[in-house]
Amino acid sequence: MFGMGGTEILLVGIVALIVVGPKELPGLFRSFGQFVGKARGMAREFSRAMEDAADQSGMKEAGRTLKGLSNPSKYGMDKVKEAANPLKWDADSATGKLAEDRAEASKKIQEATARAAQKRLDAEAAAQANPLPVPELPQNRAQSTAGAPAPQAPVGQPVTQPAMRQTPGQRAAGAARKPATRVGTRGPGTNPRRPVPKG
């Protein structure tokens, strides 16, 4: 208060206690508080009267405009707030554009679907008008060869039987009959990569 710190106010209080005395000190503080309250009330009334005068003359609006122009970041934020103002924003404008675009796209899709359906119907009609001949196949091969004799082997050539497939177990049994040989060994207990010491 009045640009003084806590220690300065305490020092003034001690001096007032010594000068005025303890009996009259509470009355002094009461009158001092009333004086400060009246001064603050007058200051408030004066500032309010000045603001009213500025409002009537239009100075306040001009001051706001100048402050907004002097601070570009605040000016930009004001424009953003103005653009986002729900009272000024018309939702139907954007929705109307989207609705028109969607209606146009659905119309194009319907036209393309109708053309494709017509092409398919034309192709089906053409296929029914010109059916392709279907070659006749025997219904069952066993029926067609039932009355015919079995093919005979030519005279002078031996009759061969078809090769039978071997199962993995039969292959392993055949491999077990063969002796196991190792290619490239020099004898038992020698390493082919290490030279044999002379000795």
WOURFEN-V981483 format. One record per residue. N is the residue number from 1. RES is the residue in three letters. PHI is phi in radians with two decimals (999 if undefined). OMEGA is omega in whole degrees, -180 to 180 (none if undefined). Layout:
N:RES:PHI:OMEGA
N:RES:PHI:OMEGA
//
This chain:
1:MET:999:-178
2:PHE:0.99:177
3:GLY:1.30:-180
4:MET:-1.95:178
5:GLY:-1.54:-178
6:GLY:-1.15:-179
7:THR:-1.22:180
8:GLU:-1.19:178
9:ILE:-1.14:177
10:LEU:-1.11:178
11:LEU:-1.13:178
12:VAL:-1.12:178
13:GLY:-1.08:179
14:ILE:-1.16:179
15:VAL:-1.11:179
16:ALA:-1.13:178
17:LEU:-1.11:-180
18:ILE:-1.26:-175
19:VAL:-1.29:-173
20:VAL:-1.45:-178
21:GLY:1.84:-175
22:PRO:-1.28:-178
23:LYS:-1.32:-176
24:GLU:-1.66:-177
25:LEU:-1.12:178
26:PRO:-1.11:177
27:GLY:-1.14:178
28:LEU:-1.10:180
29:PHE:-1.13:179
30:ARG:-1.11:-180
31:SER:-1.15:178
32:PHE:-1.13:178
33:GLY:-1.11:178
34:GLN:-1.13:179
35:PHE:-1.09:180
36:VAL:-1.14:178
37:GLY:-1.09:178
38:LYS:-1.12:-180
39:ALA:-1.12:179
40:ARG:-1.15:178
41:GLY:-1.07:179
42:MET:-1.13:180
43:ALA:-1.13:178
44:ARG:-1.10:-180
45:GLU:-1.12:179
46:PHE:-1.13:-179
47:SER:-1.16:178
48:ARG:-1.14:179
49:ALA:-1.12:180
50:MET:-1.18:178
51:GLU:-1.14:178
52:ASP:-1.10:179
53:ALA:-1.12:180
54:ALA:-1.18:178
55:ASP:-1.12:-179
56:GLN:-1.19:-178
57:SER:-1.54:179
58:GLY:1.49:-179
59:MET:-1.23:-178
60:LYS:-1.13:179
61:GLU:-1.13:178
62:ALA:-1.13:178
63:GLY:-1.12:178
64:ARG:-1.11:180
65:THR:-1.09:179
66:LEU:-1.13:178
67:LYS:-1.12:179
68:GLY:-1.14:179
69:LEU:-1.27:-179
70:SER:-1.31:180
71:ASN:-2.00:-175
72:PRO:-1.13:-180
73:SER:-1.19:178
74:LYS:-1.20:178
75:TYR:-1.08:178
76:GLY:-1.14:179
77:MET:-1.15:177
78:ASP:-1.09:179
79:LYS:-1.17:178
80:VAL:-1.15:179
81:LYS:-1.09:180
82:GLU:-1.14:180
83:ALA:-1.23:-179
84:ALA:-1.56:-179
85:ASN:-1.12:-177
86:PRO:-1.18:179
87:LEU:-1.33:-179
88:LYS:-1.68:-175
89:TRP:-1.54:-180
90:ASP:-1.88:-177
91:ALA:-1.21:-177
92:ASP:-1.19:-178
93:SER:-1.15:179
94:ALA:-1.25:-179
95:THR:-1.15:179
96:GLY:-1.11:178
97:LYS:-1.12:179
98:LEU:-1.13:-180
99:ALA:-1.12:178
100:GLU:-1.12:180
101:ASP:-1.09:-179
102:ARG:-1.17:179
103:ALA:-1.12:179
104:GLU:-1.14:180
105:ALA:-1.15:180
106:SER:-1.18:178
107:LYS:-1.15:178
108:LYS:-1.11:180
109:ILE:-1.13:180
110:GLN:-1.12:179
111:GLU:-1.14:180
112:ALA:-1.14:178
113:THR:-1.14:179
114:ALA:-1.13:178
115:ARG:-1.11:-179
116:ALA:-1.13:179
117:ALA:-1.14:179
118:GLN:-1.15:178
119:LYS:-1.09:-180
120:ARG:-1.12:179
121:LEU:-1.12:178
122:ASP:-1.11:-180
123:ALA:-1.15:178
124:GLU:-1.14:179
125:ALA:-1.14:179
126:ALA:-1.16:179
127:ALA:-1.19:179
128:GLN:-1.28:-180
129:ALA:-1.27:-178
130:ASN:-2.12:-180
131:PRO:-1.27:179
132:LEU:-1.41:178
133:PRO:-1.21:-180
134:VAL:-1.77:180
135:PRO:-1.18:-179
136:GLU:-1.46:178
137:LEU:-1.97:176
138:PRO:-1.11:-175
139:GLN:-1.27:-180
140:ASN:-2.53:-177
141:ARG:-1.18:-180
142:ALA:-1.14:179
143:GLN:-1.20:-177
144:SER:-1.27:-179
145:THR:-1.82:-176
146:ALA:-1.14:-177
147:GLY:-1.47:-176
148:ALA:-1.48:178
149:PRO:-1.24:180
150:ALA:-1.18:-180
151:PRO:-1.15:-179
152:GLN:-1.76:176
153:ALA:-1.32:178
154:PRO:-1.08:-178
155:VAL:-1.24:178
156:GLY:1.71:178
157:GLN:-1.92:-179
158:PRO:-1.24:178
159:VAL:-1.45:180
160:THR:-1.91:177
161:GLN:-1.68:180
162:PRO:-1.16:-179
163:ALA:-1.19:180
164:MET:-1.60:178
165:ARG:-1.35:178
166:GLN:-1.69:175
167:THR:-1.45:179
168:PRO:-1.03:179
169:GLY:-1.17:179
170:GLN:-1.21:178
171:ARG:-1.13:-180
172:ALA:-1.15:179
173:ALA:-1.17:178
174:GLY:-1.19:179
175:ALA:-1.25:-180
176:ALA:-1.23:179
177:ARG:-1.29:-178
178:LYS:-1.46:178
179:PRO:-1.32:179
180:ALA:-1.46:178
181:THR:-2.21:179
182:ARG:-2.05:-176
183:VAL:-1.57:172
184:GLY:1.53:178
185:THR:-1.69:-179
186:ARG:-1.77:180
187:GLY:2.61:-179
188:PRO:-1.23:175
189:GLY:1.43:179
190:THR:-1.95:178
191:ASN:-1.75:-176
192:PRO:-1.20:-178
193:ARG:-1.59:-178
194:ARG:-1.73:179
195:PRO:-1.19:-180
196:VAL:-1.41:-180
197:PRO:-1.19:178
198:LYS:-1.48:-178
199:GLY:-3.07:none
//
